[in-house]
Amino acid sequence: MSTTPEYRPLGQTEMRITPIAMGCWPITGITSIDVNETDSLATLTAAFESGINFFDTAFCYGYDGESERMIARALGSHRDQIVIATKGGIHWEQGRQMRDGRPDTLRSQCEESLRRLQTDRIDLLYLHAPDPQVPITESAAALRDLLTAGKARAIGLSNATPQQLQEFAEVCPLAAYQPHYNMLQREIETSHLPWCRERNISVIVYWPLMKGLLAGHLPRNHEFAERDGRRKYPMFRGEEWHKNQDFLEQLRPIAANAGKSVAELVLNWTIHQPGITSALCGAKRPDQIRDNAGGMGWTMTPEQVSRIEQALLARGPAVSRGAV
């Protein structure tokens, strides 16, 4: 097995990113329990020390930009060694997330993100989600202007339809697309991935461990706390929950055979799917991100890949609809 660190091109830019990235939503504690600032800062540091150079945040990660501010505090001294992605177009109002893709809003949020991150450029700036009240071409034009001005080095789009991707790319150069994707949610393989691969657009996926489910640490009899946001998802309830636990039982001996944890196995499978550039791993404690980082730098044997595919066939289609 190879253990050489791997860096992959970000779209058609000169930037290179690790195939495992840190998703910086959980460190804010908005939908995750048992989160504190000390652990969050330590987790960012542990990610960097584990070889991760790609950090993904957003204007709305935290009610007052806590995620972006913590990245500046923990990693500011390593600014030139890391790639920072953030997103605009969603903000908080009275505890609710609101979409706003108007050009003025995207420009002002970009300036605020730059201040919070204490940097002079955002490496990858996404439109977090299309605003149904604003033509996506107008949002794309605003981000193109920020690219031209040097405020952003590359532009991305998240949570969009194939048609929206096309319309956006006709106005603004697109380096990356960010959807959810994991072993149990593979819809983009036939919808978005082919389009992105044809155009050399990086696909940066979130939920590769499906909010911790595919890390294999949650026992079958686990009871989710009232504040735990995972209670909303079919994956974590009823028959689907038990099917997923059965699936994890199939993965455990494959992971053991590879000398890896279940999370490392799942992430390695994910980042080696055709067209996947990097997988965003949310974490709120150093041990979690260290385990996630172990998903890169090695390659499964053909036999291990085959056993995983057999387990996926046995699992069958997952009911994955729910809150996003």
N, C-alpha and C positions, 0 to 999 in steps of 0.2 A: 504494500500500500504506500502511495506517495504521501509525504507529509510537507511538501514544499508549499509555502504560502502562495496563494493565487490572487492576482488582481485582474479585473476585467474592465474593458473599456465602457465608459458611460456614454451610450449612444455613439455619435460620431465626434464627440469631443476628445480632448487630450487627457481628460481626467480618467483615473483608474480607481476602481472601487473593489472592496472585498466582497465575495459572494455571500457572506453573512454580514448583515448590518444591524445596528441597534435601533429599534423603534422606541422613541422617547415619549410615548403616551403614558405608559403605566407609572412612570416616576412622578407624575403629577398627583396621583391618588384619587382622581375624580371618580373612576369606576372600579378601581382596585382597592382592596383592603390591606391593612397593615403596611402602609407606605409612610416613610418619614424622609426628611431632607438628607439626613446623614447617610442613610442607605442609598438614596437616589444618587447622590454625588459620588459615593464609592462605587456604584454600579457603572456609572459613566467612565470612571477611571479604570475599572477592571476591564471594561470592553476594549479600551485603547491598549491596555497592557496585554490583552489576549490576542492582539493582532488585528482587531476590527478598526477600519479607518473611515467607515461610512455611518453617519448618524442622521436619523430622520426625525424631524419634529414638525411643528405647525404653529401658526399664529394662535390657534385656539387650544393648544395643548396646555391646559391650565387656565383658570379664570382670568389670570393676569400675566400670561406669558411665562409661567413658572418653568416650563420645560426649556424654552430658549435661554432663559436666564441661567439655569443650572448648567447648561452646556458651556456657556461662557465662563462660568466659575470653575468648572472641573477641567475643561479642555482648552481654555484660552491660550495657555502657554504652548499648546501643540497645534495652533491654528493652521499652520502651513503643512501639517502632516495629516490632516483629516479633511474629509469631504462632508459638508453640511447641506442637507436638504431641508427646506421648510416649505410651508404651504400657506397660501392666502385664499380668502373667499369665504371663510366661515368664522364667525365670532360668537360670543356669548351675550345673551340678553335675558336677564332675570332667570338664570339657571338653564336656559334653553339655547341650543346651538341654532344659529341663524345663517343662512346663505346670503352672500352679497358679492356678486361678481362684477359690480360696476367698476369701470376703470379708475375712478378717483379712489374708491375703497381699496382696490388692489395696490395702487401706488402708495397710499398712506400706510397700509399694513406692511408693505415691504420696508418702508422707512422705519417703522416701529420694530420690525423683526431685526433689522440691521443694528438698531440701538440695543436691543435686548441681548443679541448675540455678541455685541461689542466687536463687530467686524465691518470691513468696508465692502464686502461682497458676499452674496449668497451663492453657493456653488450650484445648487439645483433648486429652482423655485417652481413649485407646482401651483396650478389652480386646483384647490382641494376638492372641489366638486362643482359641476356646472350649476349656474343659477338659472332656474326656469324662467325668471323674470327678465333676464338679460341675454341677448343673443350671444352665443359662445364666441362668435367672431369678434365681438367687442372686447370680451375678456382676453382673448388671445392677442389682440392688437395692443392692449395695455401691457401684457407681459412681454411682448416683442419689444416694446419701447424700453422696458426695464433691462432687457437683454442688451439692446443697442447702447444704452447708457452705461453699461458695465455694472449695474447694481446686481445683476444675476449673470452667472457664467453659462447657465443652461436652463432650459424651461421644460417642465413636465406637466402632465395632466393626470388626474386621479378620478376614479369612480365615474367613468363616462361610457357611453354606448359607442359601438364602432362608427356610427354616423357622426357623432360628436368628435371623435378622434380625427376623422377625415376633415371635418370643417375647421377644427382648430389648427391642424397641420398645414392647411392651405394658407393660413394667415401668419403663423408663427413657427419657426423651426422647433421641432419636438425631439427632445433627447430621451425622454423616458415616459412610460405609462405605469401607473400604480393601481393595481386591482387586488382583491383578495384571492388567494389561491392556496390550496393545500391538498394532501392526498385524498380528502373527502369532498373537496369543492374544486372541480376541475373544468368548470364551464368555459373558461377562457381559452382552453386548448383548441376549441373549434370556432370561437367567435373573435377574440382580440389577438391572440398570439400569432396567427399566421400573418395578419396585417402588419404587426410590429416587426416580425422577423424579416419580411420583405423589404422593409424600409430602414433596417438597422436601428430601430428604436428599442432601447433597453426596457425590459419589463422587470419592475421592482415590486415584489409581491409582499402583501401583509397577511397576517394570520397563517403563516406556514405551519404553526403548531396548533392552530384553531383555539386560540386563547388558553393555551396550556393543556388542552385535552390530549394532544398527540405527543406531549412530553412523557406521558405514561405514569405520572405521579399521583393522579387522582384515583383513589380506590373506588370500586363499584358502589360501595355504600356511602360515598361522600355526600354530605349535606351542605349545600351552598348557603352562605350567610345572606340575610335579607338584602344587604347592600351590594352583593356580588352581581355585577351586570350580566354574568353568564346565564343567570336564571331565565333570561328572555329567549334564549336560543334553543331550537328543537334538538340540536346536537347533545344538549346536556339534560334532556328529559326523557322519561318513559322508555319506550322500545328502542328509540334511536341511541339513547345512552347505553343500553345494554349491548346493542350491536357494536357500538364503538369500543366498549370494553372487551368484547370477544375479539375484535380486530386487533386490539393492543396485545392481547394474549398471543396472537400469531406473530406479532413483531418482536416480542421480547427475546425469543431464542435466536432470531436473526441478528438482533443487536449484540447479543452475547457472543455469537459466533464471530462477529466483526470486532469484538473487544470494545464496543461502544455502548453508550446509553441509548435508550429509545429515542430521545430528542436528537441526539447526534445522527442517528440513523435516518430519521424522518427528514431532518434538514439537509443531509447529504443527498438523499433521493430528490428532494425538491430543487436544489440548486443545480442538479444535473439533468433536469428536464429541458428539452430543446426550447430555446428562446427565453429561459429564465436567467436573468443577469444576477440578481441578488435577492435575498430573502430577509425581510425585516423581522427581527426577533425582539419582542417586547420583554422587558425584564425590570424588576424592582429591587433585586438583591444581587450582589456580586457573584454568588455561586451560580445563579441562573444564567447570567450572560457568559460566564466561563464555560458552562456546559454547552450553551448554544454555539459559542465560537468553535467548539470541537466538531461541529458539523462540517467544517471546511478543512481543506488541506489533505484530503485522502479520497480514495476511490473505492467503491464497492466492487466485489467480484461479480462476474456474470451470474453465478449461482445465487448470490444474495439478492441481486436485482430480480431474478426470476422468482424467488420465493416471495418477495414483496408483491410482485405483480399477481401471483396466485392468491395471496391474502386479500388483495384489493378486489379481485374477481369474486372471491367468496363473500366479502363484505357486501357487495352490491351497491347500487346507487344510494346515496345518503339524502335524507330530507334536511336540506340546509337553509331553507328560507327562514327569515327572521329579521330582527333588527340589525341594522348595519351601522 
